[in-house]
Structure formats: structure tokens, C-alpha cells
Amino acid sequence: MQDLQTLEVQTLGAHLDIMMQELVQIKRVIIGLGHRDEQKTEKAWDELMAASKQISKEWRGPSAVEEIKSQREKRW
């Protein structure tokens, strides 16, 4: 009986070791995905800021302040 319990404890311990290794691998994958999303977000933001600067240079319409004022006053 003691040998059976010892074997069961050893088997459970081995299964737990495998599960821990799998959890570590899953964690690495998730962290990697998060890092990629962070880089993607930062790249998108940088591109937006670059486009915004270019649009501001070429804009010939009313200023943003004037546009907001006209919308608040409903002059459209």
C-alpha cells in the first residue's frame, strides 16, 4: 500500500512538472505576443504623427481652433 501511494505521489509530481513547463512556455508565447502588439502600436502611432505633421504643413483650410469654434456656434 505504501509503495502504491509513493508511486502515485511520484506520478502526480511528474505530471505537475510537465504542467509547469507547459505553463512557462505559454507565458513566453503570451509575453512575446504582447511585445509584438506594443511594437505594432508604437509604429502606428509614429506613422500617425508623421502623417499629421505632413497634413498640417499642407492644410489650407480654417485652423483647428476656428473649425471647433464654428462647430460650437453651429455656423454650418
NUDREN-297502 format. One record per atom (N, C-alpha, C, O): z, y, x; atom name; residue number from 0; chain; residue in one letter. Coordinates in Angstrom, 1 decimal. Layout:
% NUDREN-297502
> Z,Y,X,CA,NUM,A,A $
...
% end
This chain:
% NUDREN-297502
> 0.0,-1.2,0.8,N,0,A,M $
> 0.0,0.0,0.0,CA,0,A,M $
> 0.0,1.3,0.9,C,0,A,M $
> -0.7,2.2,0.6,O,0,A,M $
> 0.8,1.2,1.9,N,1,A,Q $
> 0.9,2.4,2.8,CA,1,A,Q $
> -0.4,2.6,3.5,C,1,A,Q $
> -0.9,3.8,3.7,O,1,A,Q $
> -1.1,1.5,3.9,N,2,A,D $
> -2.4,1.6,4.6,CA,2,A,D $
> -3.5,2.2,3.6,C,2,A,D $
> -4.3,3.0,4.1,O,2,A,D $
> -3.4,1.9,2.4,N,3,A,L $
> -4.3,2.4,1.4,CA,3,A,L $
> -4.1,3.9,1.2,C,3,A,L $
> -5.1,4.6,1.1,O,3,A,L $
> -2.9,4.3,1.1,N,4,A,Q $
> -2.6,5.7,0.9,CA,4,A,Q $
> -3.0,6.5,2.2,C,4,A,Q $
> -3.6,7.6,2.1,O,4,A,Q $
> -2.8,5.9,3.4,N,5,A,T $
> -3.2,6.6,4.6,CA,5,A,T $
> -4.7,6.7,4.6,C,5,A,T $
> -5.2,7.8,5.0,O,5,A,T $
> -5.4,5.7,4.2,N,6,A,L $
> -6.9,5.7,4.2,CA,6,A,L $
> -7.4,6.8,3.2,C,6,A,L $
> -8.3,7.5,3.5,O,6,A,L $
> -6.8,6.9,2.0,N,7,A,E $
> -7.1,7.9,1.0,CA,7,A,E $
> -6.9,9.3,1.5,C,7,A,E $
> -7.7,10.2,1.3,O,7,A,E $
> -5.8,9.5,2.2,N,8,A,V $
> -5.5,10.8,2.8,CA,8,A,V $
> -6.5,11.1,3.8,C,8,A,V $
> -7.0,12.3,3.9,O,8,A,V $
> -6.9,10.2,4.7,N,9,A,Q $
> -7.9,10.4,5.7,CA,9,A,Q $
> -9.2,10.7,5.1,C,9,A,Q $
> -10.0,11.6,5.6,O,9,A,Q $
> -9.6,10.0,4.0,N,10,A,T $
> -10.9,10.2,3.4,CA,10,A,T $
> -10.9,11.6,2.7,C,10,A,T $
> -11.9,12.3,2.9,O,10,A,T $
> -9.8,12.0,2.1,N,11,A,L $
> -9.7,13.3,1.5,CA,11,A,L $
> -9.8,14.4,2.6,C,11,A,L $
> -10.5,15.4,2.4,O,11,A,L $
> -9.1,14.2,3.7,N,12,A,G $
> -9.2,15.1,4.8,CA,12,A,G $
> -10.6,15.3,5.3,C,12,A,G $
> -11.0,16.4,5.6,O,12,A,G $
> -11.3,14.2,5.4,N,13,A,A $
> -12.7,14.2,5.9,CA,13,A,A $
> -13.6,15.0,4.9,C,13,A,A $
> -14.4,15.8,5.3,O,13,A,A $
> -13.4,14.7,3.6,N,14,A,H $
> -14.2,15.5,2.6,CA,14,A,H $
> -13.8,17.0,2.6,C,14,A,H $
> -14.7,17.8,2.5,O,14,A,H $
> -12.6,17.3,2.8,N,15,A,L $
> -12.2,18.7,2.9,CA,15,A,L $
> -12.8,19.4,4.1,C,15,A,L $
> -13.3,20.5,4.0,O,15,A,L $
> -12.9,18.7,5.2,N,16,A,D $
> -13.5,19.2,6.4,CA,16,A,D $
> -15.0,19.5,6.2,C,16,A,D $
> -15.5,20.5,6.6,O,16,A,D $
> -15.7,18.6,5.5,N,17,A,I $
> -17.1,18.8,5.2,CA,17,A,I $
> -17.3,20.0,4.2,C,17,A,I $
> -18.2,20.8,4.4,O,17,A,I $
> -16.4,20.1,3.2,N,18,A,M $
> -16.5,21.2,2.3,CA,18,A,M $
> -16.2,22.5,3.0,C,18,A,M $
> -16.9,23.5,2.7,O,18,A,M $
> -15.3,22.5,3.9,N,19,A,M $
> -15.0,23.8,4.7,CA,19,A,M $
> -16.2,24.2,5.5,C,19,A,M $
> -16.6,25.4,5.6,O,19,A,M $
> -16.9,23.2,6.2,N,20,A,Q $
> -18.1,23.5,6.9,CA,20,A,Q $
> -19.2,24.1,6.1,C,20,A,Q $
> -19.9,25.0,6.4,O,20,A,Q $
> -19.3,23.5,4.9,N,21,A,E $
> -20.4,24.0,3.9,CA,21,A,E $
> -20.0,25.4,3.5,C,21,A,E $
> -20.9,26.2,3.3,O,21,A,E $
> -18.8,25.6,3.2,N,22,A,L $
> -18.4,27.0,2.8,CA,22,A,L $
> -18.7,28.0,3.9,C,22,A,L $
> -19.1,29.1,3.6,O,22,A,L $
> -18.4,27.7,5.1,N,23,A,V $
> -18.7,28.6,6.2,CA,23,A,V $
> -20.2,28.8,6.3,C,23,A,V $
> -20.6,30.0,6.5,O,23,A,V $
> -21.0,27.8,6.1,N,24,A,Q $
> -22.5,28.0,6.1,CA,24,A,Q $
> -22.9,28.9,5.0,C,24,A,Q $
> -23.8,29.8,5.1,O,24,A,Q $
> -22.3,28.7,3.8,N,25,A,I $
> -22.7,29.5,2.6,CA,25,A,I $
> -22.3,31.0,2.9,C,25,A,I $
> -23.1,31.9,2.5,O,25,A,I $
> -21.1,31.2,3.4,N,26,A,K $
> -20.7,32.5,3.8,CA,26,A,K $
> -21.6,33.2,4.7,C,26,A,K $
> -21.9,34.4,4.5,O,26,A,K $
> -22.1,32.5,5.7,N,27,A,R $
> -23.1,33.1,6.7,CA,27,A,R $
> -24.4,33.5,6.0,C,27,A,R $
> -24.9,34.5,6.3,O,27,A,R $
> -24.8,32.6,5.1,N,28,A,V $
> -26.0,33.0,4.3,CA,28,A,V $
> -25.8,34.2,3.5,C,28,A,V $
> -26.7,35.1,3.5,O,28,A,V $
> -24.7,34.3,2.8,N,29,A,I $
> -24.4,35.4,1.9,CA,29,A,I $
> -24.3,36.7,2.7,C,29,A,I $
> -24.8,37.7,2.3,O,29,A,I $
> -23.6,36.6,3.8,N,30,A,I $
> -23.4,37.8,4.7,CA,30,A,I $
> -24.8,38.3,5.2,C,30,A,I $
> -25.1,39.5,5.2,O,30,A,I $
> -25.6,37.3,5.6,N,31,A,G $
> -27.0,37.6,6.0,CA,31,A,G $
> -27.8,38.3,4.9,C,31,A,G $
> -28.5,39.3,5.2,O,31,A,G $
> -27.7,37.8,3.7,N,32,A,L $
> -28.4,38.5,2.6,CA,32,A,L $
> -27.9,39.9,2.4,C,32,A,L $
> -28.7,40.8,2.1,O,32,A,L $
> -26.6,40.1,2.4,N,33,A,G $
> -26.1,41.4,2.2,CA,33,A,G $
> -26.6,42.4,3.3,C,33,A,G $
> -26.8,43.5,3.0,O,33,A,G $
> -26.6,41.9,4.5,N,34,A,H $
> -27.1,42.7,5.6,CA,34,A,H $
> -28.5,43.1,5.4,C,34,A,H $
> -28.9,44.3,5.6,O,34,A,H $
> -29.3,42.2,5.0,N,35,A,R $
> -30.8,42.5,4.7,CA,35,A,R $
> -30.9,43.5,3.6,C,35,A,R $
> -31.7,44.4,3.7,O,35,A,R $
> -30.1,43.3,2.5,N,36,A,D $
> -30.2,44.3,1.4,CA,36,A,D $
> -29.8,45.7,1.9,C,36,A,D $
> -30.4,46.7,1.5,O,36,A,D $
> -28.8,45.7,2.8,N,37,A,E $
> -28.3,47.0,3.3,CA,37,A,E $
> -29.4,47.7,4.1,C,37,A,E $
> -29.6,48.9,4.0,O,37,A,E $
> -30.1,46.9,4.9,N,38,A,Q $
> -31.2,47.5,5.7,CA,38,A,Q $
> -32.4,47.9,4.8,C,38,A,Q $
> -33.0,49.0,5.1,O,38,A,Q $
> -32.6,47.1,3.8,N,39,A,K $
> -33.7,47.5,2.9,CA,39,A,K $
> -33.4,48.8,2.1,C,39,A,K $
> -34.2,49.7,2.0,O,39,A,K $
> -32.1,48.9,1.7,N,40,A,T $
> -31.7,50.1,1.0,CA,40,A,T $
> -31.8,51.3,1.9,C,40,A,T $
> -32.2,52.4,1.5,O,40,A,T $
> -31.3,51.2,3.2,N,41,A,E $
> -31.4,52.3,4.1,CA,41,A,E $
> -32.8,52.7,4.4,C,41,A,E $
> -33.1,53.9,4.5,O,41,A,E $
> -33.7,51.7,4.5,N,42,A,K $
> -35.1,52.0,4.8,CA,42,A,K $
> -35.7,52.8,3.6,C,42,A,K $
> -36.4,53.8,3.8,O,42,A,K $
> -35.4,52.3,2.4,N,43,A,A $
> -35.9,53.0,1.2,CA,43,A,A $
> -35.4,54.4,1.1,C,43,A,A $
> -36.2,55.3,0.7,O,43,A,A $
> -34.1,54.6,1.4,N,44,A,W $
> -33.6,56.0,1.4,CA,44,A,W $
> -34.2,56.9,2.4,C,44,A,W $
> -34.6,58.0,2.1,O,44,A,W $
> -34.4,56.4,3.6,N,45,A,D $
> -35.1,57.2,4.7,CA,45,A,D $
> -36.5,57.5,4.3,C,45,A,D $
> -37.0,58.7,4.5,O,45,A,D $
> -37.2,56.6,3.6,N,46,A,E $
> -38.6,56.9,3.2,CA,46,A,E $
> -38.6,57.9,2.1,C,46,A,E $
> -39.5,58.8,2.0,O,46,A,E $
> -37.6,57.8,1.2,N,47,A,L $
> -37.5,58.8,0.1,CA,47,A,L $
> -37.2,60.2,0.7,C,47,A,L $
> -37.8,61.2,0.2,O,47,A,L $
> -36.3,60.3,1.6,N,48,A,M $
> -36.0,61.6,2.2,CA,48,A,M $
> -37.3,62.2,3.0,C,48,A,M $
> -37.5,63.4,2.9,O,48,A,M $
> -38.0,61.3,3.6,N,49,A,A $
> -39.2,61.8,4.3,CA,49,A,A $
> -40.2,62.3,3.3,C,49,A,A $
> -40.9,63.3,3.5,O,49,A,A $
> -40.4,61.6,2.2,N,50,A,A $
> -41.4,62.0,1.2,CA,50,A,A $
> -40.9,63.3,0.5,C,50,A,A $
> -41.7,64.1,0.2,O,50,A,A $
> -39.6,63.4,0.3,N,51,A,S $
> -39.0,64.6,-0.3,CA,51,A,S $
> -39.3,65.8,0.5,C,51,A,S $
> -39.7,66.9,0.0,O,51,A,S $
> -39.2,65.7,1.8,N,52,A,K $
> -39.4,66.8,2.7,CA,52,A,K $
> -40.9,67.2,2.7,C,52,A,K $
> -41.3,68.4,2.7,O,52,A,K $
> -41.8,66.2,2.6,N,53,A,Q $
> -43.2,66.4,2.6,CA,53,A,Q $
> -43.6,67.1,1.3,C,53,A,Q $
> -44.4,68.1,1.2,O,53,A,Q $
> -43.0,66.7,0.2,N,54,A,I $
> -43.3,67.3,-1.1,CA,54,A,I $
> -42.8,68.7,-1.2,C,54,A,I $
> -43.5,69.6,-1.7,O,54,A,I $
> -41.6,68.9,-0.6,N,55,A,S $
> -41.1,70.3,-0.6,CA,55,A,S $
> -42.0,71.2,0.2,C,55,A,S $
> -42.1,72.4,-0.2,O,55,A,S $
> -42.6,70.8,1.3,N,56,A,K $
> -43.5,71.6,2.1,CA,56,A,K $
> -44.7,72.0,1.3,C,56,A,K $
> -45.2,73.2,1.4,O,56,A,K $
> -45.2,71.1,0.5,N,57,A,E $
> -46.5,71.3,-0.2,CA,57,A,E $
> -46.3,71.9,-1.6,C,57,A,E $
> -47.3,72.2,-2.3,O,57,A,E $
> -45.1,71.9,-2.1,N,58,A,W $
> -44.8,72.4,-3.5,CA,58,A,W $
> -45.2,73.8,-3.7,C,58,A,W $
> -44.9,74.7,-2.9,O,58,A,W $
> -46.0,74.1,-4.8,N,59,A,R $
> -46.4,75.4,-5.1,CA,59,A,R $
> -45.9,75.9,-6.4,C,59,A,R $
> -46.2,77.0,-6.8,O,59,A,R $
> -45.2,75.1,-7.1,N,60,A,G $
> -44.7,75.4,-8.5,CA,60,A,G $
> -43.4,76.2,-8.4,C,60,A,G $
> -43.0,76.7,-7.3,O,60,A,G $
> -42.7,76.3,-9.5,N,61,A,P $
> -41.4,77.0,-9.5,CA,61,A,P $
> -40.4,76.3,-8.7,C,61,A,P $
> -40.5,75.1,-8.4,O,61,A,P $
> -39.4,77.1,-8.2,N,62,A,S $
> -38.4,76.4,-7.4,CA,62,A,S $
> -37.5,75.5,-8.3,C,62,A,S $
> -37.6,75.6,-9.5,O,62,A,S $
> -36.8,74.7,-7.7,N,63,A,A $
> -35.9,73.8,-8.4,CA,63,A,A $
> -34.9,74.5,-9.3,C,63,A,A $
> -34.6,74.2,-10.4,O,63,A,A $
> -34.4,75.6,-8.7,N,64,A,V $
> -33.4,76.4,-9.5,CA,64,A,V $
> -34.1,77.1,-10.7,C,64,A,V $
> -33.5,77.0,-11.8,O,64,A,V $
> -35.3,77.6,-10.5,N,65,A,E $
> -36.0,78.2,-11.6,CA,65,A,E $
> -36.3,77.1,-12.7,C,65,A,E $
> -36.2,77.4,-13.9,O,65,A,E $
> -36.7,75.9,-12.3,N,66,A,E $
> -37.0,74.9,-13.2,CA,66,A,E $
> -35.8,74.5,-14.0,C,66,A,E $
> -35.9,74.3,-15.2,O,66,A,E $
> -34.7,74.3,-13.4,N,67,A,I $
> -33.4,74.0,-14.0,CA,67,A,I $
> -33.0,75.1,-15.0,C,67,A,I $
> -32.6,74.8,-16.2,O,67,A,I $
> -33.1,76.3,-14.6,N,68,A,K $
> -32.8,77.5,-15.5,CA,68,A,K $
> -33.7,77.4,-16.7,C,68,A,K $
> -33.2,77.6,-17.9,O,68,A,K $
> -35.0,77.2,-16.6,N,69,A,S $
> -35.9,77.2,-17.7,CA,69,A,S $
> -35.6,76.0,-18.6,C,69,A,S $
> -35.7,76.2,-19.9,O,69,A,S $
> -35.2,74.9,-18.1,N,70,A,Q $
> -34.8,73.8,-19.0,CA,70,A,Q $
> -33.5,74.1,-19.7,C,70,A,Q $
> -33.4,73.7,-20.9,O,70,A,Q $
> -32.6,74.7,-19.1,N,71,A,R $
> -31.4,75.1,-19.8,CA,71,A,R $
> -31.6,76.1,-20.9,C,71,A,R $
> -31.0,76.0,-21.9,O,71,A,R $
> -32.5,77.0,-20.6,N,72,A,E $
> -32.8,78.1,-21.6,CA,72,A,E $
> -33.8,77.6,-22.6,C,72,A,E $
> -34.1,78.3,-23.6,O,72,A,E $
> -34.4,76.4,-22.3,N,73,A,K $
> -35.4,75.8,-23.2,CA,73,A,K $
> -36.6,76.8,-23.5,C,73,A,K $
> -37.0,77.0,-24.6,O,73,A,K $
> -37.1,77.2,-22.3,N,74,A,R $
> -38.3,78.1,-22.4,CA,74,A,R $
> -39.6,77.3,-22.3,C,74,A,R $
> -40.6,77.9,-21.9,O,74,A,R $
> -39.6,76.1,-22.7,N,75,A,W $
> -40.8,75.3,-22.5,CA,75,A,W $
> -41.3,74.9,-23.8,C,75,A,W $
> -42.4,74.2,-23.9,O,75,A,W $
% end
